[in-house]
Amino acid sequence: MSSTAAVPVSFELYPARTDAGIPALHETVRRLAEIDPAFISVTYGAGGSTRDRSLALLRHILDTTRVEPLAHLTCVGTSYAEATALIREFLDAGITRFLALRGDPPEGVGVDEDFLGDIRSAAELAQLIDRVQAERVPYVEAPVPGLPQAARVAAAQDVQIAVAAFPNGHPRSRHSREHIDALLAKQAAGATLAITQLFFYADDYLSFVDRSREAGVTIPILPGMMPIISPKRLARVLELSGERLPGELAVALDVEPTPEGQRAVGIAHASELVRAVVAGGAPGVHLYAFNNHRTVLDVLAAADLLPAHR
């Protein structure tokens, strides 16, 4: 099975919480890799709580597929030395794509408390990733044809650094443009891609992109979307993201009596959202998969971005 879509797709996964969940997660990686996504990102728990499992999953993607893994990193509770060591460990494993995040407070810590370490923002973390790579491999040597003893010095491979963007503003923004100013700062710090927080209406994304471009943001802004297939998931997503309630979707999920019917509602909503942002010029589609390949593949198929699949 391979994708024939011209639109790049990517996915987010999280590490298995227990060893018993690893085989199913590896099967999800295999099924997602079959459609040749641009990358698969792997979350990283606050304070390094999933460090070993995150790295193991990233290495599994790197070793068993042709897909580029993308490692999440956060600023939460991390010293410069710890962050530098972690970035170097990921780079040494062959991982050169990162998502630099400020991160949320650990459980039990209030948002008003200082939960950050030495690194205070995603922009600072992006700068550190760049610096660690530059110090680790300042240059590479390439042979000169016809001159066996000669070598040409070339620039080392750059890391790719994604950052978060917030179409409807960050929950802690102090004014209406602060999230765009923050994105500009991340771009200046070396970010090469932005991935948005989830949203429920295409215009939320499209108008945000327009405002960002007017402000001077030039990096690609990838829409991050999540199929909402139950009222429980919707409630949890709203709690975590601070997004406003999508009334029509909420009602459609509430009145549907079966899990199968709710899943169909969620897939239909997500596929229409995908169609709309792609039609509006999105550079790709990033889906939060909840470690379930079937749902996100069904969304892409319904949006005509995949051939029929099982």
N, C-alpha and C positions, 0 to 999 in steps of 0.2 A: 504494500500500500504506500503510495507517495502522493504528496500534495501537488495539484496542478495549479494552485492559486498563485496569482502574481503578488498578492498582498502578504507580506511577511507576518507570521504569527509567532507568538512566544507564550510561555506559561510560567506560573509560579507554583512551586511545591514547598512543603515543609518536611523536615526530617520525621521519620517514624518515631512515635513516642516510646515504643517498646520494641524489643527484638522481634516479637511475634508479628509486628506490622511491616517488617522489612520486605518479605517476599512480595506482598501485594503492592508495595510502593515501587519495587523494582519492575513489576509488571506494568505499572502505570508509566514509568519512565520509558520502557520498551515501546509501549503503544503510542505514546506521544512522539517519541523519536522517529517512528515510522513515517510521520508526515513531514519530516525535515524542518522543524521549527528553527527560527533564527537563534534562539537560546532558551534554556530552561533555568530559571532563577531558583535559588534555595534560601529560605529564610534562616535567620540567625537569632536565637533567643536572647532576651534582654540579659545583659551582664555575662554573656557567654554561656548561658544555660544549656544550649544545644551545640556547643562548639564541636565536639568530637563527632556527633551524629551529622551535623551539617557538612563537615569536611568529608566524612565518609560518603555521603550522598553525592557531593560534588565530584569526588574522585570516581564514584561508580558511573556517573554520567560521562565523565571524561574518558574512562577506560572502556566502556561497553557500547558507546554510541558515537556518532559523528557530530553530535550537537555540542555547541559551546555552552558550558555551565557558567552561570553568573552568581557570584557569592554576595549575599547581603552582609553588610557590616554596620554596626551602630556605635554611637559615641557613649552609650550609657555605661557609667562606672568604669571607664577604661583609661589607664595611664598611657602616656606616649610610648613608653617601653613595651607595654602589653600589646597595644595596637600595632606597633611596628613589627613585633615578633609574629603576630597573627597574620598580618599582610604578607610578610616574607614567607611564612609557612604556606599560605595559599599560592603565592607566586611560584614557590619551589615545587608545588604539586602540579604546576602547569596551568593554573587558573589565572586568566588575565582580564576577566570581566568582573566588575564589582558594582554593587548598588550601595552608595554611601548614604546612610540615614542618620539623622539625629537620634531617633529612637524615642520610645515612650517610657514613662517611669516604670520600674519594676513593680510587681504586685505588692500592695501595702504602702507604697510611697506616693505621696500626693504630688499633683502637678506643680504646686507652688514650692515644693522642696527642691533642693539642688541635688538632682540625681545623676548629673553628668560628671565625667572625669576630667582629665586634662584637655580633652578635645571638646569644644563647646558647640560646634555646629557641623552640619553635613559638608559645608564648604571647607572647613578646616580638615575634615576627614578626607575629602577628595584631594586636597593639596598633599596630605601625608601619603596617600596611596601613590600618587605621582612621584613623590620624592623617594619613597622606598624603592620603587622600580628603577628610577634613575641611578640611585646609589648601588643597587644590586647588579644591574647590567648597564653600565654607562654607554657602551657601544658594542657592536659586533664586528667581526672580521669576515669578509667575503673573498674567496680566491679570485685572482686575476687570470683570465684565460691566457694560456701560452706562457705564463711566468710562474712556474711551480713554487718558487720561494717567496712570491709576493702576495700581499693581501691588501684588500681595499677596506678601509674603515667606513662603517655605515652606522646610522643611528639605530639604537636598540628598539625592539618592538614596544610600541606604546601600549599602556593599559587602556581599556575602555571603562569609563566611569559613568554609570547611570546615577540619577538622583530622583527624588520624589517631587511631584508637582501636585497642586491642589486646586482643581477647577473651581470649587466653590469656597476657596479660602481655607487656610489652616485653622483648626479649632481654637488655637491660641493666638491668632493674628490680632494685632492691636488696631489695625486700620485696613481699609478695603484693598490697598495695593501691597500690603506687606508680603504676601505670599509670592507676588510677582517680583518684588525687589529681592526676595530671598532666592528665587530662581536665577535672577541675573547674577547674584553673588556666587552661586554654585557654578554657573557657566564660566564666570571669570576665574574660578578656582580650578578649572580643568574638566568640568563635567562635559561629557560628549553625548549624553542622551538623558531625557527626562521621561519618567513613567508616572502617569497620574494615579492619584487616589481614585477609588471607584466613584462612579456617578450613575445616575439613573435616566438622564435625559441627554440626548445628543447635543442639544444647544449649550448645555453646561460645558462640555468639552470644546466645541467649536468656537464659542465666543471667548473662552479662556485662551485658546490658541491665538485668536485674533488680537486680544489685549496684550498677550505676551510678545507677539511679533512687533506690535506698535511700540512696546517698551524697549525693544532691542534684543529679545531672546532669539537666537538663531539656531540652536541645537534642535534636533527632532524631538517632538513631544508625543510620546506613545500613549494611546488611551488604555488605561487599565480597567478591565470590566470583570464582573463576577456574576455568573448565573445564580439567581435567587430562586431556589426551588422549594421553599417552605416558609410559612409565616415565622417559624422559630429562627431560621437563618436570617430572615429580614430583620427581625427584632435585634438580633445579636450584631448584625452589621451596622445598624443605625446607632446602637449603643457605642460601638468602637469608633465609628467614623465621624459621628456628629452630623451626618447628612440629614436633610429634611425628608420626611416620609413621602415616598412616591405613592400617592393616593390610589391611582388606578391599579397598579401592580399589587398593592396591599389588599385591596378589595377582591381582586381576582383570585389571589391566593387564599383569602379567608373563606370565600364562598365555594371553593372547590373541595369536595368532601374526601377525596382520596389522595394518597401520596403520589400516585402515578399522574393524576390530573394536575396536581400542584407542580410536579416536575415539568409537565408539558407547558404549563403557563410560564414557568421560569425560562424554559428554553426558547419559547416564542418571543418573550420580551427581550432576552439577551441577544437573540439572533437579529431582531429588528434594530436594536441599538448598534450592533456591529455593522449592519448594512448602512445605517445612517452616517456613522462616523467615517466609514470608508468612502462613502459617496461624497462626504464633505472634505476629503483630502487627507485623512489620517495616514501616517507613514507605515502603519502596521496595526496589529491587534495583539494586546497582551491580556491573557485570561488568567484570573486567579482560580486555580483548578481544585482547591480543597482536596488534593491528592486523589481525585477521581477523574480518570481519563475519559470515561464514557460521556459524562455530561458536557465537558468542554468540546469534545469532538462532535457531539450532536449539535451543539450551538454552531460550530463552524460549518457543518454540513447544511444546516437549515439556512445559513446565511450564504450558501453557494460558494464557500471558500474551500470546500473539500469535495472530492468525489464521494460517492456512496461508500459507507463503511459499515462494518459489523458492529 
